[in-house]
Amino acid sequence: MKCRESDFENIPSGVSRRDFLKVCTATAVYMGLPASFGPKIAEAATAAKKRPPVIWLSGQECTGCTETLLRTSHPTLEHLILDLIALDYAETLNTGAGHQAEEYRAKSIEENKGKFILVCEGSIPVKDGGIYCKIAGKPVLEILQETAPKAAAVIAIGSCATWGGVPSAGPNPTGATPVYKILEGTGIPVINIPGCPPNGYNFLSTVLYYVTFGKLPELDDKLRPKFAYGRLIHENCERRPHFDAGRFAEQFGDEGHRNGFCLYKLGCKGPETYNNCSTLRFNDMGTWPVNTGHPCFGCSEEGVGFTVPLHTPANVKNITPAAGLTPINVDHGGGMSTGAVALAAVVAGAALGAGAVAVKKVGQEEKKQD
Amino acid sequence: MSEAKPVGGKVFTGPFLFFLIITLIGIYFLSKRFIFGIGAVTNMNDGFPWGIWITYDVVVGTAFACGGYSMALLVYAFNNGEYHPLVRPALLASMFGYTLAGVSVFIDIGRYWQIYNVFLPWYTNFNSVLLEVALCIAVYIGVLWIEFSPTFLEAKSGTKSKVNKLMIFFIALGILLPTMHQSSLGSLMILAGNKLSPLWWTPMLPLTFLISAITMGYTVVIFESTISSLGFKRPFETNILTKLSLVIPILLVIFLVIRFGDILMRGQLGLAFNGDLQGNMFLLENILHILPLVILASATNRKSAKMLFLSACFLMLGGLLFRFNTYLIGFNPGEGFHYFPAIGEQFITYTIISAEILLYMIFVKKLPVLSGHGQAKV
């Protein structure tokens, strides 16, 4: 055990003070805090004694959330787990294994009672006593119920842990349940970072916010941090002008699709999914599903991702005025109808006729007046 | 001030009833529009967000309503007091034209209940041509009512109003504002870019729209004076119109030189002879501009009420077509979009026109607008 800790201490971080401050300032700005908070974050992150211990539990999941965290570069994962937090237990990243790892988990939980952050990845099966997901012979349901009351806060990462995700899709054979539902009524604070996978930075920022201020960021009614999930993807989408102008890709590979038009008609769920993919993007290279030409499938939104068929058009939120107001939506509009053309022709004819008669009359009157 | 007098006579006449019936039908469609939405009465769509309500009621409507502007320019800016008798009726027509254009915008805006946002300074987008048009027209409607207000006040008190002392300020505004927004109505379609046929799309649009609007102003004064004389059985104002009409061919020459010079320089004139709808409409539009130029170039014709009226009719049609071509006929937003005004949509436009005529009839009969000689019989 001790040897593991010393290992951590001896690894050179390879990050200069200047670079490190840059990272912290960037994090502050990204969270919508003033840049002056950068040094504060740096201070909090480097104060060795304050390094908050983190226990990372895995339920029914695919490890995609851990994978997405591996792709972050500011800060990098190693910087996070070696310098910013003390990752005491994570099945994917543990150096130890088996009983050794389990023992260390139990020890860390006892030592850091009420201080550690519990991260949960994956949904928790509750059917048949939770037998469908066991770690070291113990259902993950029990592990969660034992561990959570001792944690300072619980962060549920990924759609599985936050609302059920793939494992909860009908018919939900294992009774997959989100973490916050299991902890309902216990008073333990839970933060949801949904997404399949969520953007690593949404997780990092939440953790760094907690490390810096010792409290949780502002959450919405679904317990998601507002700085990341406050707006619909649609609101900041680069294809939004096409939506507003009525230019849509109607099929994969058609002219509209090749021209980068809006993917709404291909079933893009951006208009009903609250997330910041359209502004934050993934993998530090500005990529995300919509700019590769695939519609968003609403992975982070309960009742949308893994629930609504991929190509079913989304329910566009925030454009529909209240029912008391008159509707404004018209699609392609009608062409000429016989009645309309006849009416226009009659009126134009009447106007021309009246004009001709008037010209004649003016001539007659003029002669009279002369 | 000339001695303007109310024309008098019965308000409920045959023509009045005819226009009243059209207005009532239009009110039926209007209530439908406000209850069930724009889609229920119009054929406007995402590709053609502007239909005839904008094209006719606003763009053509305000151009026809430039009489007040053009006359103010002539009488006050160039100090030609002799045309003063024509100012009041021109102002009246402008006032209705612009007010009803404002009403049309309100009808046309899908979420009309949010229109007040246009006037909130903290939402101002200084780069928006549309906002400039909206604010400019809104202010100009107010200015027109103030410019016309002495007529009400005279009718009420029988004396000259105190507003007259401040009038020079409003007259100046009344010249400035239309100069701004009539050109901007052209700028709006610069933004259409490739969607607009090269026969009409040009960076010169603001200039041609402005010159055309001023020309329309004088044309409408001739038209409306002649029709009033005919309708109310009053002598023609040919003497004064003859002088006024000299301005029109001059403006027309400037307009046509810019128009054709621009198209030739861009090398797009060939499109006019394609034989398609756009090409033919372009030819028709320009024939309707050249005919009045030919007619009014002759001094004899300028002295004939009939010829003046005929050329005014041609030119009004030409100006109307220029605007319809630029806003609708030359506009192609892409495949899958069609537009032809629906019956209800057309009726609302006819209602706007009818309402204008009805109000003009009432005002002229009840208020001192037309300079007084002759008795009304209709």
Interface residues (C-beta under 8 A of the other chain):
Chain A: A245 G246 R247 P321 L325 T326 P327 I328 N329 V330 D331 H332 G333 G334 G335 M336 S337 G339 A340 V341 L343 A344 V347 G355 A358 V359 K361 V362 G363 E365 E366 Q369
Chain B: R33 F34 I35 F36 G37 I38 G39 T42 N43 M44 N45 D46 G47 F48 G110 R111 W113 T226 I227 S229 L230 P235 F236 T238 S304 A305 K306 F309 L310 C313 G334 G336 F337 H338 Y339 F340 P341 A342 I343 Q346 F347 Y350
